[in-house]
Amino acid sequence: MFATFIKNLRNLTERKISNYPYFGKWLILGTIVGIVAGFGALGFYYSIKLSEDFFMSYLLGMSTPHPTGEGGNLIYNAVRPYLIPIIVALGGLISGFLVFKFAPEAEGHGTDAAIDAYHRKQGKIRWRVIPIKTFASAITIGSGGSAGREGPTAQIAAGIGSLMADLLKLSVEDRRRMVAIGIGAGIGTIFKAPIGGALLAAEVLYRRDLQPDVIYPAFVASAIGYSIFGSFEGFVPIFGYYLAPFNPLRLPMYAVLGLICGLLAILYPKIFYYTHDKFKSLKISNYYKPVIGAFGAGLLALLFPEIMGTGYGWIQMLMEGKLELMPSFGIPLFVILLALPIVKIIATSLTIASGGSGGVFAPGMFIGAFIGLDVGLLFQYIYPTVVHGNVVGAFVIIGMLSFFGGAGKVPLAVTMMVVEMTGGLQLLPAAMIAVSISYLVSGNYTIYHAQVPTRKDSPAHAGEYNMPILTNLKVTDIENFRNISIHPDADVKEAKALMTQNSVSSIPVSNQGHFLGAIYMYDIYQLNGGTVRTFMKTGVPSIKPNASLEEAWEIMNTNKSTWVPVVLDGAFLGIITMTDILDVYKSKLKSLGISGESGG
């Protein structure tokens, strides 16, 4: 049955999708990714539950808090807590064996590997990564390792996207998109945050840029994945609905919280990758490194059991202000609250940077939540009339998003995701201010080392930007603009004939020397009559004569076109094509004594 499904999809792709406009094509492919991401996330989620039942419930006799959207139980109890380091180390042993024996690229936090595949591996992810990442991460998290489920879900969904792209014989460019869409759909699904997940697909690839062409298909995929996951696990946000009113008087306090989160967002990747480098330098087998790291995290969990697993239940406890339910073991509560952000960073680094398998997103939210609580309690002590009652819960939420928005360089996505996970839409002004400050203060430090600064720095886009000479060449260096256009009242048959004659899929529309827009073959190829005006698209980007050829090239690349209209004060001067640009480019190279194959 599955083989028939794939065969039908392949036939559809080979025969029709290549002729579809962008939105039609990616509606279909986004739907495919959404379906596999939804069921993939469910499989991973149930694997974690099964692992938790065995390691934590059966072996440790432990019950941990769960957030509202996953049962809402805030009780902590452990019958055999003295076994925690042994059980966490056992999870590290099994996880490490699976990863290093069958798929070494599945080690670490997953999202980084998927980002790396997008930029540097043409979107290629081996199929075996999917099951190995699923089971290794489920065992790491279920046995109490300090890790999240979003990174593995991202790599699993991205791996499925890559696999589907190969099965459907898509291009390298489309395979990369499938990987990026998989990242967003996987995370948006497992977090029940489809909008944030879709934005993450475009944002997480870069430190200060976006990949706009994946947003639309990522929205489709995230929506479908979320619908499938929610149909089984409910649609209540993970942390329920935070309904406390917003007070603008607290905005300066949230700004301070953003500053603190930004500073600590530098510490998170520094400690994580310092630990990673130290484990890499150890002269022992890779199989044993996750065991050592997990055992160290387990020792910390003896005093701070809050660091085990994803930590969502503890975040829920903070949001509801039920701090009295936290285990203390004789340690003053304020010491625990102050220590937990740093302890969680160390525990996560030991668990994952040692070679274990799990995500860094959920630990980042845990760290940010406790930072937010600490800052909120401080302001409650100083300004009790402004910060009172359950308002401290707002600081927990803002702390979550502002910390990881800075640490992961995903301020837009994480803001929307946390709002979706908490229902706290009224906190958006505070969230936007705090995450903006955190993002600014944290600079270029990121927990995702595979990120590149901008699209220009990505090997995936090298061909688009590897022409520095074009910046010094102007549109006017092309001596003759091509005077190809059609009148808006002409028949579409004439438009089709003109496109065929000039070997293009679209042509400009002009009237009395004024540029009006363009008409595209995919809008009219099945028509036998009608006027150009009816099917003309307005708002088509144009270029001025004094613009650089690099700008012209980028407009063509962005709009998937082979030409761009040259317009001055509304007057249509003609078009220039990629061929025109390349001819001028090669002529310039020749004048400089450079071979045309050198790439400039």
C-alpha positions, 0 to 999 in steps of 0.5 A: 500500500505504501509502495503504491502511494509513493508510486502515485506521488512520483507519477504526479510529481514527474508529470505535473508538479514541475509545471505548477506555479510555486504555490500549487506545487508547494501546497501538494509537497507541503501537505505530504511533509505535513502528513509524515511529520504529524505521524512521525511526531506521534511515533516519537511522542509515544516512544518517549512515553513508553521509555518514561514508563519503563525507566522512570516509572518502573525502574525508579518508581518516579512520577514527575509533573506534566503540563496542562496539555499533557495531563496536568499532574504537578506531583513529584515522587520518587521511590528509588531516587538513589538509582537516578544516576545509574538509570540516566547512565543506562539510557546514555549507554543504550542511546550512545550504542544506537547512534555511534553504531548505526548513524553517528550523525544522529548524535547531539540535538538534531536541529543542528544536523538538519540545518547543516544538511540544508546548507552543506549536504544538499539536503541529504539525510540518510534514511537510517537517521530517522529510526535511530534518532527516534529510538535514541532520543526517546531513550535519552529523554525517557531515562531522565536525561536533560534533553528536549524532544523538539530537536529530534523531531526536527531531524526526524521530520527533516529526514523524512522530507529528504527521503520523500524528496529522493523518492519523488525525484525532486531537484536539489533545491527542492530537497533542501526546501523539504528539509527546512519545511520538515524542521518547522513542521516537526517542531510546530507539531510536537509543540502544538505551535503550527504558526511558530513552527512555520516561521522557525523553518525560515528563521532557524537556518540563519543568525540574522536572515530568513528563507522566505520561500519556505514559509508558505509550504511550512505553514501548510505542513505545520497546519496538517502535522498539528491537526494530525497530532492534535487529533490524537493528543488534543488541541489544548496548548501545552501549558494551557491558557495564561489569562492574567491581564497585561499591564504596560507599567511592567514593560521596563521590567520585561526589558530588564528581563530581556537584558538578563536573558540575553547575557545568559543566552551567551553562556548557554552555547559557551558551556554547551560547546566547551563541554562538547569539545572536551568530550571530543578530546577524550581518548576513549570510545565514543560509545562510553562518552554519553554514559559519562555525560549522562551519569554526571547529569544523573548526579546533579539530578539527585539534588535537582530532579527538576532537570530530568527530561523535558521539564515542561511540568516544572515550567507549568508549576512556575506559571501557576505559582505552586512553588511549594510543590517543588522538592527541596531536600533541605536546600532553601527554595531561593537557592534552588530557584537561583541555581536551576538555570545554571544547573540545567545548562550544565546537565543539558551539556553533559547529556547532549554534548557528550554524544547523547541524543536530544534537543536543546530547545526545551532545556532552553525554555526551562532555563528561561522560565526559571530566569523569568521566575527569579526576575519576577520574584525580585520585582514582586519584592520591590514593586508588590503593587505592580507585580502581584498575584499570578503576574509572576507567571508572565515573567516565566513566559517572557523568560522562556521566549526571550532566552531561547530567542537569543540563544537560538537566534529565532526571535520571531518564531519562538515568540509566536511558539511560546504564545501558542503554547501558553495562549498568552496573546496579551503578552505580545508587546512584552514578548517583543520588547524582551526578545528584541533586547535578548537577541541584540545583547546575545550577539552572534552567539548561538546554540545552533553552530550550523547556522550561517549569518545570512543567505549570502554565507550559505553554500546552498546559495553560493550560485546566487551571490558568487558574482562580486563583479556584478556589483560594479556593473550597471543595467546601462552596461547592457547596450540594448534593452529587449523591447518585448511586451504586449498590450493589455487588450491583446488576445492571450493567443498572441501572448502565448505565441510571443512567449513561445517565440522568445522561449520565455514563460512570461512577458511584460505588459505595457501600454503607451510606453508605461509598464503595467505588469506581466502575464504568465504562461501557467495562467493562460496555457489552457485558454483559447481566448480572452484578453491579456488584461484579465490575466495580467499580474500587477506589482511585478518588481522592476529595476532602474537603469542606474541599478547594479546588475547584481540587484537585477540578478537577485530580483530574477532569482527571487521571482524565479524569472529569466528577465526583469523589466527596466522602468524609469518613472513609470516608463517601460524601457524594455527588459534585460535577461539572465543571458544579457547579464551573463554576456556582460559579465563574461565580457568584463572578465575577459577585459580583466584577463580572467577565465570565464570559468573562474566564477569571478 
